[in-house]
Amino acid sequence: MDVVMAMKIEELYDKALALSAEVEDNFLELGRALRRLQEHDTQLFQQAVAKSKLGRRKAYYLVEKLPIPRARLRRLGWTKLQVIAGSVDADNVEELVALAEGNTAKQLQRIMRGEEPLKDSNCVLLYFAPEQYAKFRYALLQNGAKASGRGLIGKEEALIKALRKAEPGLGKVHPAGKGGGSAESKKSD
């Protein structure tokens, strides 16, 4: 390997590390840099993966070549691409990309797990201290949630099951405008 090529590979390594700091914004450029690095120096590619803390699976996903125009991939975004990454192949790439384009990331996750997507759903974001989260997680696991990596699957159903045990009248509460008003109106009855 000549000196000029070695310098370019080192620059590519530095570029990959810099881009990996903001994967969601730079996933296409990062994928291209990692792919080129892997093609020219697999050892340096491995070092970049380790130093960036991307993880091997994510890094190898980024270097895969999908036969999809860059503008379309960019519109999909990193989150949706991650959801379909484990299932995509040459035969189903168009179908899965179209599925990703037509659904939110959360709906897409449910579809990829073989579940029905939720329509008109609401998102609740909670912040817990470590001790509170341990109790929350335990309660969900005791009520049917399943551990999956660092997260939980079926947490929504498990939370409602736990709440029904704690508040027996919960079954009578309906969304506002759909058969009976909100929890506040039910409490006063």
C-alpha positions as CSV (number, residue, x, y, z in Angstrom):
1,M,0.0,0.0,0.0
2,D,1.5,3.3,-1.0
3,V,1.8,6.3,1.3
4,V,-1.0,8.3,-0.4
5,M,-3.4,5.4,-0.1
6,A,-2.5,4.9,3.6
7,M,-3.2,8.6,4.3
8,K,-6.6,8.4,2.6
9,I,-7.5,5.3,4.6
10,E,-6.5,7.1,7.9
11,E,-8.6,10.0,6.8
12,L,-11.5,7.6,6.1
13,Y,-11.0,6.1,9.6
14,D,-11.1,9.6,11.2
15,K,-14.2,10.5,9.1
16,A,-16.0,7.3,10.2
17,L,-15.3,8.0,13.8
18,A,-16.5,11.6,13.5
19,L,-19.7,10.6,11.7
20,S,-20.5,7.8,14.2
21,A,-21.0,10.5,16.9
22,E,-24.4,11.4,15.2
23,V,-25.5,8.2,13.5
24,E,-29.1,9.3,13.0
25,D,-28.1,12.4,11.0
26,N,-25.1,10.9,9.2
27,F,-26.1,7.2,8.6
28,L,-25.7,7.3,4.8
29,E,-22.3,9.0,4.9
30,L,-21.2,6.8,7.7
31,G,-22.3,3.7,5.9
32,R,-20.3,4.7,2.8
33,A,-17.2,5.6,4.9
34,L,-17.4,2.3,6.8
35,R,-18.0,0.3,3.5
36,R,-14.9,1.9,1.9
37,L,-12.9,1.3,5.0
38,Q,-13.9,-2.3,5.2
39,E,-13.0,-2.8,1.5
40,H,-9.5,-1.3,1.9
41,D,-8.5,-2.2,5.5
42,T,-10.6,-4.7,7.5
43,Q,-8.4,-4.3,10.6
44,L,-8.9,-0.6,10.6
45,F,-12.6,-1.1,10.0
46,Q,-12.8,-3.3,13.1
47,Q,-10.9,-0.7,15.1
48,A,-13.3,2.0,14.0
49,V,-16.3,-0.2,15.0
50,A,-14.8,-0.8,18.4
51,K,-13.7,2.8,19.1
52,S,-17.0,4.3,17.9
53,K,-19.1,2.0,20.1
54,L,-21.5,1.4,17.2
55,G,-21.5,-2.3,17.8
56,R,-20.7,-4.9,15.1
57,R,-24.3,-5.5,14.1
58,K,-25.1,-1.9,13.5
59,A,-21.8,-1.4,11.7
60,Y,-22.3,-4.3,9.4
61,Y,-25.8,-3.1,8.7
62,L,-24.4,0.3,7.7
63,V,-22.0,-1.3,5.2
64,E,-24.6,-3.4,3.4
65,K,-25.5,-2.1,0.0
66,L,-29.3,-1.6,-0.4
67,P,-30.5,-1.1,-4.0
68,I,-32.4,2.0,-3.0
69,P,-31.8,5.6,-4.0
70,R,-30.0,7.6,-1.3
71,A,-32.8,10.3,-1.2
72,R,-35.3,7.5,-0.4
73,L,-33.1,6.0,2.3
74,R,-32.6,9.5,3.9
75,R,-36.4,10.1,3.9
76,L,-36.9,6.8,5.7
77,G,-34.4,7.6,8.4
78,W,-32.1,5.6,10.6
79,T,-34.8,4.4,13.0
80,K,-37.0,2.7,10.4
81,L,-34.0,1.3,8.6
82,Q,-32.8,-0.3,11.8
83,V,-36.3,-1.9,12.2
84,I,-36.3,-3.6,8.8
85,A,-32.5,-4.3,8.7
86,G,-32.7,-7.8,10.1
87,S,-35.3,-8.9,7.7
88,V,-34.4,-7.2,4.4
89,D,-32.9,-9.2,1.5
90,A,-32.8,-8.8,-2.3
91,D,-36.2,-10.4,-2.7
92,N,-38.2,-8.3,-0.2
93,V,-36.3,-5.0,-0.1
94,E,-38.9,-3.0,-2.1
95,E,-41.8,-4.4,0.0
96,L,-40.1,-3.6,3.3
97,V,-39.1,-0.1,2.3
98,A,-42.6,0.6,1.1
99,L,-43.9,-0.8,4.4
100,A,-41.5,1.5,6.3
101,E,-42.5,4.5,4.2
102,G,-46.2,4.0,5.0
103,N,-46.0,3.5,8.8
104,T,-44.5,5.2,11.8
105,A,-41.4,3.6,13.4
106,K,-43.6,2.3,16.2
107,Q,-46.2,0.8,13.9
108,L,-43.4,-0.7,11.8
109,Q,-41.9,-2.4,14.9
110,R,-45.2,-4.0,15.7
111,I,-45.7,-5.1,12.1
112,M,-42.2,-6.6,12.0
113,R,-43.1,-8.6,15.1
114,G,-46.2,-9.9,13.5
115,E,-48.6,-7.7,15.5
116,E,-51.3,-5.3,14.4
117,P,-50.2,-1.7,14.3
118,L,-52.0,0.6,16.7
119,K,-54.0,3.4,15.1
120,D,-54.6,6.7,17.0
121,S,-52.2,5.6,19.7
122,N,-50.8,8.0,22.4
123,C,-47.2,8.1,23.5
124,V,-46.3,8.5,27.1
125,L,-42.7,9.3,28.1
126,L,-41.7,8.7,31.7
127,Y,-38.5,9.5,33.5
128,F,-37.6,7.3,36.5
129,A,-34.9,7.3,39.1
130,P,-33.0,3.9,39.0
131,E,-35.0,2.5,41.9
132,Q,-38.3,3.6,40.5
133,Y,-37.5,2.1,37.1
134,A,-36.5,-1.2,38.8
135,K,-39.9,-1.3,40.4
136,F,-41.7,-0.3,37.2
137,R,-39.8,-3.0,35.2
138,Y,-40.5,-5.6,37.8
139,A,-44.3,-4.8,37.8
140,L,-44.4,-5.0,34.0
141,L,-42.6,-8.3,34.0
142,Q,-45.0,-9.7,36.6
143,N,-47.9,-8.7,34.5
144,G,-46.8,-10.2,31.2
145,A,-44.1,-8.0,29.6
146,K,-41.1,-9.9,28.3
147,A,-37.5,-8.7,28.5
148,S,-35.9,-8.1,25.1
149,G,-32.4,-6.7,25.1
150,R,-32.5,-3.6,27.3
151,G,-36.2,-3.1,26.7
152,L,-39.5,-4.8,27.2
153,I,-42.0,-6.2,24.8
154,G,-45.7,-6.1,25.6
155,K,-45.2,-3.3,28.1
156,E,-48.4,-1.5,27.2
157,E,-50.6,-4.5,27.9
158,A,-48.7,-5.3,31.0
159,L,-49.0,-1.8,32.4
160,I,-52.8,-1.8,31.8
161,K,-53.0,-5.2,33.5
162,A,-51.1,-3.9,36.5
163,L,-53.3,-0.8,36.7
164,R,-56.5,-2.9,36.5
165,K,-55.3,-4.8,39.6
166,A,-54.6,-1.5,41.4
167,E,-57.7,0.3,40.3
168,P,-60.7,-2.1,39.8
169,G,-62.9,0.6,38.2
170,L,-60.4,1.1,35.4
171,G,-62.3,-1.1,33.0
172,K,-65.2,1.5,32.9
173,V,-62.9,4.3,31.7
174,H,-63.1,5.1,28.0
175,P,-61.4,7.7,25.8
176,A,-63.1,11.1,25.8
177,G,-65.8,11.2,23.2
178,K,-66.0,7.4,22.9
179,G,-68.7,6.2,25.2
180,G,-68.5,7.8,28.5
181,G,-65.9,10.5,29.1
182,S,-62.6,10.6,30.8
183,A,-61.3,9.2,34.0
184,E,-62.0,12.5,35.8
185,S,-65.7,12.3,34.9
186,K,-65.9,8.7,36.0
187,K,-64.2,9.4,39.4
188,S,-66.9,11.9,40.3
189,D,-69.8,9.4,39.6
